Amino acid sequence: MEKYSQIEKIKYEGAKSKNPFAFRFYDPDRKIAGKTMKQHLKFAMSYWHTINASGTDMFGGNTMDKSFGLSGMEMYKKKADVAFELMQKLGIEYYCFHDVDISPEGETLAESVKYLDEITDYLLEKQKKTGIKLLWGTANMFGDKKFMAGAGTSPCADVFAVAAGKVKAAIDATIKLGGTGYVFWGGREGYDTLLNTDMGLELDNLARLLTMARDYARAKGFKGDFYIEPKPKEPTKHQYDFDVATCANFLRKYNLLGDFKMNIEANHATLAGHTFNHELRTARVNGIFGSIDANQGDLLLGWDTDQFPTNVYDTTLCMYEVLKEGGFTNGGLNFDAKTRRQSNTYEDILLGYIAGMDAFALGLIKAQELIDDGRIDKFVEERYATFASGIGKKIVSGKETLESLSKYAMDLKNVEADSGRQEYLEQILNTVLFG
């Protein structure tokens, strides 16, 4: 323990605490709806932002050095030490990574796989000593120059082959470390102009890669979930994984439903012009809710800012959907978030996680209160009551035809829909949050 040796393990001290290194709302052992907060929330650390991101942006370089004065495998082992130290301080029991987050990328695929195998031995030992688990793994197939036109959707067959090799290695690492999920984020699986794009071939090839990955992992005994992480734009102008609905259509077309679910990120939802809870609800009603990348964006900025989540409206409505789903199965809440460029100390990273964990704990508390209050659920039930009896029930049961409904409707008078009472329902939400 080095970076946080002067800071005790973060404990719950209650809402009135002025201690910056304490939880105000996250009480891991507090029971809500029969489960502890720790069981409900399944917090995970993102390796890429937490251990590697150094404050750089498109206008400036690093504001924080995370090399620890080392290089090569020694640096990556030191990064692992710091990662597990941080998770132990916070009481976080899971982590997530891309292959190149945890080990160097070699000049060849074979060299990269060798490094990955070595570092996963090291991570496995740390897992055994601490009880911390891998939530999910993935392969970075967007950072290197070879992936500038995509990986599974690249126009170059050799690039596709390298992508397949990276996916195989990352799946092997995930299985080795006991992960219960494997994520595909198509960072450059899209296009900038149709003038140079064979869209049909690209989509077919992407489906081929996903199918190969599924078949390989299942043959190796992997019983977890595969996740698609939707994102609408940035870096490519037209992403094939635009939002949950687009991904659901893709999965249906290529017969991948059942194995693949959604890893939904809040910031990606807003970039797609949706709310976070819209994307969660869309996944739920399509039976593909899986895991969550917990963060938030800045609505005044048009890119993926990946801020730690502190908006309690968002966390409440998120956890409302999670509770309605019955909770996580193989997924969890991965903090795909980084501290701001000016928040450039190791203490700031700790404070960012405390803020995000507290925001989701408060969201969980308020989401359950919203369910227990019952007024919103009752209003929705009553709003659709006409489909529970009479002609509506016949429509839902499939007993009506276009001709029979036309005959029924011919002589109806004064047909009106009832008020949606949006403002009243928003006031209920405010009352539960702040009353």
C-alpha positions as CSV (number, residue, x, y, z in Angstrom):
1,M,0.0,0.0,0.0
2,E,1.7,3.2,-1.2
3,K,-0.4,5.8,-3.0
4,Y,-3.2,5.8,-0.4
5,S,-1.2,4.7,2.7
6,Q,-2.2,7.9,4.6
7,I,-5.9,7.3,4.0
8,E,-7.9,4.7,5.9
9,K,-10.4,2.4,4.2
10,I,-13.4,4.5,3.2
11,K,-16.3,4.0,5.6
12,Y,-19.9,5.0,5.8
13,E,-20.3,8.0,8.1
14,G,-23.8,9.3,7.2
15,A,-25.2,12.3,5.3
16,K,-23.9,14.9,7.8
17,S,-20.3,13.8,7.7
18,K,-17.8,16.5,6.6
19,N,-15.0,14.0,6.1
20,P,-14.1,14.1,2.4
21,F,-12.9,10.5,2.6
22,A,-16.1,9.0,3.8
23,F,-19.4,7.7,2.3
24,R,-22.5,9.7,3.1
25,F,-25.0,7.3,1.5
26,Y,-23.2,4.1,0.5
27,D,-23.6,1.8,3.5
28,P,-22.5,-1.6,1.9
29,D,-24.4,-3.7,4.5
30,R,-27.6,-1.7,4.5
31,K,-30.5,-3.9,3.3
32,I,-33.0,-2.6,0.7
33,A,-35.7,-4.8,-0.7
34,G,-34.0,-7.9,0.8
35,K,-30.5,-7.3,-0.5
36,T,-27.5,-5.3,0.7
37,M,-26.4,-2.2,-1.1
38,K,-23.2,-4.0,-2.0
39,Q,-25.3,-6.8,-3.7
40,H,-27.6,-4.4,-5.5
41,L,-24.9,-2.1,-6.9
42,K,-22.0,-4.4,-7.8
43,F,-19.5,-1.5,-8.2
44,A,-16.5,-2.0,-10.6
45,M,-13.4,0.0,-11.3
46,S,-12.6,0.8,-14.9
47,Y,-8.9,0.1,-15.5
48,W,-8.5,2.4,-18.5
49,H,-9.6,5.7,-16.9
50,T,-8.6,5.0,-13.3
51,I,-5.2,3.5,-13.8
52,N,-4.1,4.8,-17.2
53,A,-5.9,8.1,-18.1
54,S,-3.6,11.0,-17.4
55,G,-5.7,14.1,-18.0
56,T,-4.9,14.6,-21.7
57,D,-7.4,16.0,-24.1
58,M,-7.4,17.1,-27.7
59,F,-5.9,20.5,-26.7
60,G,-3.3,19.5,-24.2
61,G,-1.1,16.8,-22.8
62,N,-1.0,14.9,-19.5
63,T,-1.7,16.6,-16.2
64,M,-0.9,13.5,-14.2
65,D,1.9,11.0,-14.5
66,K,0.7,7.4,-14.1
67,S,3.9,5.7,-15.2
68,F,5.3,5.6,-11.7
69,G,8.7,6.1,-13.1
70,L,8.7,2.7,-14.6
71,S,8.3,1.1,-18.1
72,G,7.5,-2.2,-19.7
73,M,6.0,-5.0,-17.6
74,E,7.3,-3.6,-14.3
75,M,5.1,-0.5,-14.9
76,Y,2.0,-2.6,-15.6
77,K,2.6,-4.7,-12.5
78,K,2.9,-1.4,-10.5
79,K,-0.4,-0.3,-12.1
80,A,-2.0,-3.5,-10.9
81,D,-0.7,-2.9,-7.4
82,V,-2.3,0.6,-7.4
83,A,-5.5,-0.7,-8.9
84,F,-6.0,-3.3,-6.2
85,E,-4.9,-0.9,-3.5
86,L,-7.6,1.6,-4.6
87,M,-10.3,-1.0,-4.8
88,Q,-9.5,-2.3,-1.3
89,K,-9.7,1.3,0.0
90,L,-13.1,1.8,-1.5
91,G,-14.5,-1.7,-0.9
92,I,-15.0,-2.2,-4.6
93,E,-15.2,-5.9,-5.5
94,Y,-15.0,-5.9,-9.3
95,Y,-12.9,-4.4,-12.1
96,C,-13.0,-4.2,-15.9
97,F,-10.3,-3.9,-18.5
98,H,-9.2,-3.7,-22.2
99,D,-6.3,-5.9,-23.1
100,V,-3.9,-3.0,-23.6
101,D,-5.0,-1.4,-20.3
102,I,-3.3,-4.1,-18.3
103,S,-0.2,-5.1,-20.5
104,P,1.9,-3.6,-23.3
105,E,1.0,-4.0,-27.0
106,G,3.8,-5.9,-28.8
107,E,5.0,-5.5,-32.3
108,T,3.1,-8.7,-33.2
109,L,0.0,-10.3,-32.0
110,A,2.1,-13.2,-30.6
111,E,4.1,-10.7,-28.5
112,S,1.0,-9.0,-27.2
113,V,-0.5,-12.3,-26.2
114,K,2.7,-13.2,-24.3
115,Y,2.5,-10.0,-22.3
116,L,-1.2,-10.5,-21.6
117,D,-0.7,-14.0,-20.4
118,E,2.1,-12.9,-18.0
119,I,0.1,-10.0,-16.5
120,T,-3.0,-12.1,-16.0
121,D,-1.0,-14.5,-13.9
122,Y,-0.1,-11.5,-11.8
123,L,-3.7,-10.3,-11.6
124,L,-5.0,-13.8,-10.8
125,E,-2.7,-13.9,-7.7
126,K,-3.9,-10.5,-6.6
127,Q,-7.5,-11.6,-7.0
128,K,-6.9,-14.7,-4.8
129,K,-5.3,-12.5,-2.1
130,T,-8.0,-9.9,-2.0
131,G,-11.2,-11.6,-3.1
132,I,-11.7,-9.0,-5.8
133,K,-13.1,-10.3,-9.1
134,L,-13.1,-9.5,-12.8
135,L,-16.6,-8.3,-13.9
136,W,-15.8,-8.2,-17.6
137,G,-13.0,-8.0,-20.1
138,T,-12.6,-6.7,-23.6
139,A,-10.1,-6.0,-26.4
140,N,-9.1,-2.5,-27.5
141,M,-9.7,-2.5,-31.3
142,F,-9.8,1.2,-31.9
143,G,-6.6,2.8,-30.6
144,D,-4.0,1.5,-32.9
145,K,-3.5,2.9,-36.4
146,K,-4.4,-0.4,-38.0
147,F,-8.0,0.0,-36.7
148,M,-8.5,3.5,-38.2
149,A,-11.2,2.1,-40.5
150,G,-12.6,-0.3,-38.0
151,A,-11.8,-3.8,-36.7
152,G,-14.6,-6.2,-37.5
153,T,-15.8,-3.8,-40.1
154,S,-12.3,-3.0,-41.6
155,P,-12.0,-3.1,-45.4
156,C,-8.7,-5.0,-44.8
157,A,-8.9,-8.8,-44.2
158,D,-5.6,-8.8,-42.3
159,V,-6.9,-6.2,-39.9
160,F,-10.0,-8.4,-39.4
161,A,-7.7,-11.4,-38.6
162,V,-5.7,-9.4,-36.1
163,A,-9.0,-8.3,-34.5
164,A,-10.1,-11.9,-34.2
165,G,-6.8,-12.8,-32.6
166,K,-7.1,-10.0,-30.1
167,V,-10.7,-11.1,-29.2
168,K,-9.6,-14.7,-28.7
169,A,-6.8,-13.6,-26.4
170,A,-9.0,-11.3,-24.4
171,I,-11.7,-14.0,-24.1
172,D,-9.0,-16.4,-22.8
173,A,-7.9,-13.7,-20.3
174,T,-11.5,-13.1,-19.2
175,I,-12.1,-16.9,-18.6
176,K,-8.8,-17.2,-16.8
177,L,-9.7,-14.4,-14.4
178,G,-13.2,-15.6,-13.8
179,G,-15.0,-12.8,-15.6
180,T,-18.8,-13.1,-16.1
181,G,-19.0,-10.9,-19.1
182,Y,-17.2,-10.0,-22.3
183,V,-17.8,-6.6,-24.0
184,F,-17.7,-5.4,-27.6
185,W,-17.4,-1.6,-27.9
186,G,-17.1,-0.8,-31.6
187,G,-15.1,2.3,-31.2
188,R,-14.5,2.6,-34.9
189,E,-17.1,0.1,-36.2
190,G,-18.9,2.6,-38.4
191,Y,-18.1,4.9,-41.3
192,D,-17.5,8.6,-42.1
193,T,-18.8,8.6,-45.7
194,L,-20.8,6.1,-47.8
195,L,-18.7,7.1,-50.8
196,N,-16.0,4.5,-49.7
197,T,-18.2,2.1,-47.7
198,D,-19.7,-1.3,-48.4
199,M,-22.2,-1.1,-45.5
200,G,-23.7,-4.6,-46.2
201,L,-20.3,-6.3,-46.1
202,E,-19.2,-4.4,-43.0
203,L,-22.3,-5.4,-41.0
204,D,-22.1,-9.0,-42.2
205,N,-18.4,-9.1,-41.2
206,L,-19.1,-7.6,-37.8
207,A,-21.7,-10.3,-37.2
208,R,-19.2,-12.9,-38.3
209,L,-16.7,-11.7,-35.7
210,L,-19.3,-11.7,-32.9
211,T,-20.5,-15.2,-33.9
212,M,-16.9,-16.5,-33.9
213,A,-16.3,-15.0,-30.5
214,R,-19.5,-16.5,-29.0
215,D,-18.8,-20.0,-30.5
216,Y,-15.2,-20.0,-29.3
217,A,-16.0,-18.8,-25.8
218,R,-18.9,-21.3,-25.3
219,A,-16.6,-24.1,-26.5
220,K,-14.1,-23.0,-23.8
221,G,-16.8,-23.2,-21.2
222,F,-17.6,-19.5,-20.8
223,K,-21.2,-19.3,-19.4
224,G,-21.3,-15.5,-18.9
225,D,-22.9,-12.8,-21.1
226,F,-21.6,-11.0,-24.2
227,Y,-22.3,-7.3,-24.2
228,I,-22.6,-4.7,-27.0
229,E,-22.0,-1.2,-25.7
230,P,-23.9,1.3,-27.8
231,K,-22.5,4.6,-28.8
232,P,-23.8,7.0,-31.5
233,K,-20.8,8.9,-32.7
234,E,-17.2,9.9,-31.9
235,P,-14.9,8.8,-33.3
236,T,-16.8,7.8,-36.4
237,K,-19.7,9.9,-37.7
238,H,-22.0,6.9,-38.2
239,Q,-21.6,4.1,-35.7
240,Y,-23.3,0.8,-36.4
241,D,-24.0,0.5,-32.6
242,F,-25.8,3.8,-32.4
243,D,-28.2,3.0,-29.6
244,V,-29.9,0.1,-27.8
245,A,-32.7,-0.1,-30.4
246,T,-30.2,-0.2,-33.3
247,C,-28.2,-2.9,-31.6
248,A,-31.3,-4.9,-30.8
249,N,-32.2,-4.9,-34.5
250,F,-28.7,-6.0,-35.4
251,L,-28.7,-8.8,-32.9
252,R,-32.1,-10.0,-34.2
253,K,-31.0,-10.0,-37.8
254,Y,-28.0,-12.1,-37.2
255,N,-29.5,-14.5,-34.6
256,L,-27.4,-13.3,-31.7
257,L,-30.1,-12.7,-29.2
258,G,-29.9,-14.9,-26.2
259,D,-26.1,-14.7,-25.9
260,F,-25.7,-10.9,-26.3
261,K,-27.1,-8.2,-24.0
262,M,-26.4,-4.5,-23.6
263,N,-23.7,-2.7,-21.6
264,I,-25.4,0.7,-21.4
265,E,-23.4,3.9,-20.7
266,A,-25.1,7.1,-19.5
267,N,-22.9,9.4,-21.5
268,H,-23.4,7.4,-24.7
269,A,-27.2,7.6,-24.2
270,T,-27.2,11.4,-24.1
271,L,-24.9,11.6,-27.1
272,A,-27.5,9.6,-29.0
273,G,-30.2,12.1,-28.0
274,H,-31.7,9.9,-25.4
275,T,-31.9,9.9,-21.6
276,F,-30.0,7.2,-19.6
277,N,-33.2,5.7,-18.4
278,H,-34.7,5.6,-21.9
279,E,-31.8,3.3,-23.0
280,L,-32.2,1.1,-19.9
281,R,-36.0,0.8,-20.5
282,T,-35.4,0.0,-24.1
283,A,-33.0,-2.8,-23.2
284,R,-35.5,-4.1,-20.5
285,V,-38.5,-4.3,-22.8
286,N,-36.3,-6.1,-25.5
287,G,-35.0,-8.6,-22.9
288,I,-31.4,-7.5,-23.4
289,F,-30.5,-5.6,-20.2
290,G,-27.1,-6.7,-19.0
291,S,-24.6,-4.2,-17.5
292,I,-24.0,-0.5,-17.0
293,D,-21.1,1.8,-17.5
294,A,-21.7,4.5,-14.9
295,N,-20.8,8.0,-15.7
296,Q,-22.4,11.2,-17.0
297,G,-21.7,13.7,-19.8
298,D,-21.8,17.5,-19.9
299,L,-24.8,18.6,-21.9
300,L,-23.0,21.8,-23.0
301,L,-20.2,19.8,-24.5
302,G,-20.7,17.6,-27.6
303,W,-18.3,14.8,-26.8
304,D,-17.8,11.9,-24.4
305,T,-16.6,13.6,-21.2
306,D,-16.9,10.5,-19.0
307,Q,-17.5,12.4,-15.8
308,F,-18.1,10.7,-12.4
309,P,-21.9,10.4,-12.0
310,T,-23.3,12.9,-9.4
311,N,-26.7,13.7,-10.9
312,V,-29.2,12.0,-8.4
313,Y,-32.1,12.3,-10.8
314,D,-30.2,10.1,-13.3
315,T,-29.0,7.6,-10.7
316,T,-32.5,7.3,-9.2
317,L,-34.2,6.7,-12.5
318,C,-31.3,4.3,-13.5
319,M,-31.7,2.2,-10.3
320,Y,-35.5,2.3,-10.7
321,E,-35.0,0.4,-14.0
322,V,-32.5,-1.9,-12.4
323,L,-34.8,-2.7,-9.6
324,K,-37.7,-3.3,-12.0
325,E,-35.5,-5.7,-13.9
326,G,-34.8,-7.6,-10.7
327,G,-31.2,-6.5,-10.4
328,F,-28.0,-7.5,-12.2
329,T,-27.3,-11.1,-13.1
330,N,-23.8,-11.2,-14.6
331,G,-23.4,-7.4,-15.0
332,G,-22.8,-4.5,-12.6
333,L,-22.0,-0.8,-12.3
334,N,-18.6,-0.1,-13.9
335,F,-17.4,3.4,-13.3
336,D,-16.4,4.3,-16.9
337,A,-15.4,7.7,-15.5
338,K,-12.3,9.8,-15.0
339,T,-11.5,12.8,-12.9
340,R,-11.5,16.2,-14.6
341,R,-8.2,17.5,-16.2
342,Q,-7.7,19.8,-13.3
343,S,-8.4,17.1,-10.7
344,N,-4.9,15.6,-11.0
345,T,-4.0,13.9,-7.8
346,Y,-4.5,10.4,-6.6
347,E,-6.7,11.7,-3.8
348,D,-8.9,13.2,-6.5
349,I,-9.4,9.8,-8.0
350,L,-10.5,8.4,-4.7
351,L,-12.9,11.4,-4.2
352,G,-14.4,10.9,-7.6
353,Y,-15.2,7.3,-6.8
354,I,-16.7,8.3,-3.4
355,A,-18.9,10.8,-5.2
356,G,-20.1,8.3,-7.8
357,M,-20.7,5.5,-5.3
358,D,-22.6,7.8,-3.0
359,A,-24.7,9.1,-6.0
360,F,-25.7,5.6,-6.9
361,A,-26.4,4.6,-3.3
362,L,-28.7,7.6,-2.9
363,G,-30.3,6.7,-6.3
364,L,-30.9,3.2,-5.1
365,I,-32.5,4.4,-1.8
366,K,-34.7,6.9,-3.7
367,A,-35.6,4.4,-6.5
368,Q,-36.9,1.9,-3.9
369,E,-38.8,4.8,-2.2
370,L,-40.4,5.7,-5.5
371,I,-41.5,2.1,-6.0
372,D,-42.8,1.9,-2.4
373,D,-44.6,5.2,-2.8
374,G,-46.5,3.5,-5.6
375,R,-48.2,6.6,-7.1
376,I,-46.3,6.5,-10.4
377,D,-46.8,2.8,-11.0
378,K,-50.5,3.2,-10.1
379,F,-50.9,6.1,-12.5
380,V,-49.3,4.2,-15.4
381,E,-51.5,1.2,-14.6
382,E,-54.6,3.3,-14.6
383,R,-53.6,5.2,-17.8
384,Y,-53.6,1.9,-19.7
385,A,-56.6,0.4,-17.9
386,T,-58.7,0.3,-21.1
387,F,-56.4,-2.5,-22.3
388,A,-57.2,-4.6,-19.3
389,S,-60.9,-5.1,-20.1
390,G,-63.4,-4.8,-22.9
391,I,-62.2,-4.1,-26.4
392,G,-58.7,-3.3,-25.2
393,K,-58.3,-6.7,-23.6
394,K,-59.4,-8.3,-26.9
395,I,-56.8,-6.3,-28.8
396,V,-54.0,-7.4,-26.5
397,S,-55.1,-11.0,-26.6
398,G,-55.0,-10.9,-30.5
399,K,-58.7,-11.6,-30.9
400,E,-59.5,-8.5,-33.0
401,T,-58.8,-7.9,-36.7
402,L,-58.6,-4.7,-38.6
403,E,-62.1,-5.3,-39.9
404,S,-63.6,-6.0,-36.5
405,L,-62.0,-2.9,-34.9
406,S,-63.2,-0.8,-37.8
407,K,-66.8,-2.0,-37.2
408,Y,-66.5,-1.4,-33.5
409,A,-65.2,2.2,-34.0
410,M,-67.7,3.3,-36.6
411,D,-70.3,4.9,-34.3
412,L,-68.0,5.9,-31.4
413,K,-68.5,9.5,-30.3
414,N,-66.4,11.9,-28.2
415,V,-63.3,9.7,-28.2
416,E,-60.6,11.2,-26.0
417,A,-57.4,10.1,-24.3
418,D,-57.0,11.0,-20.6
419,S,-54.5,13.6,-19.4
420,G,-50.9,12.3,-19.1
421,R,-50.3,14.6,-16.0
422,Q,-46.6,14.9,-16.7
423,E,-46.1,17.8,-14.3
424,Y,-47.9,16.0,-11.5
425,L,-45.7,13.0,-11.9
426,E,-42.5,15.1,-12.0
427,Q,-43.7,16.7,-8.7
428,I,-44.0,13.2,-7.2
429,L,-40.4,12.5,-8.2
430,N,-39.3,15.7,-6.6
431,T,-41.2,14.9,-3.4
432,V,-39.7,11.5,-3.1
433,L,-36.2,12.9,-3.7
434,F,-36.4,16.0,-1.5
435,G,-39.6,15.8,0.6
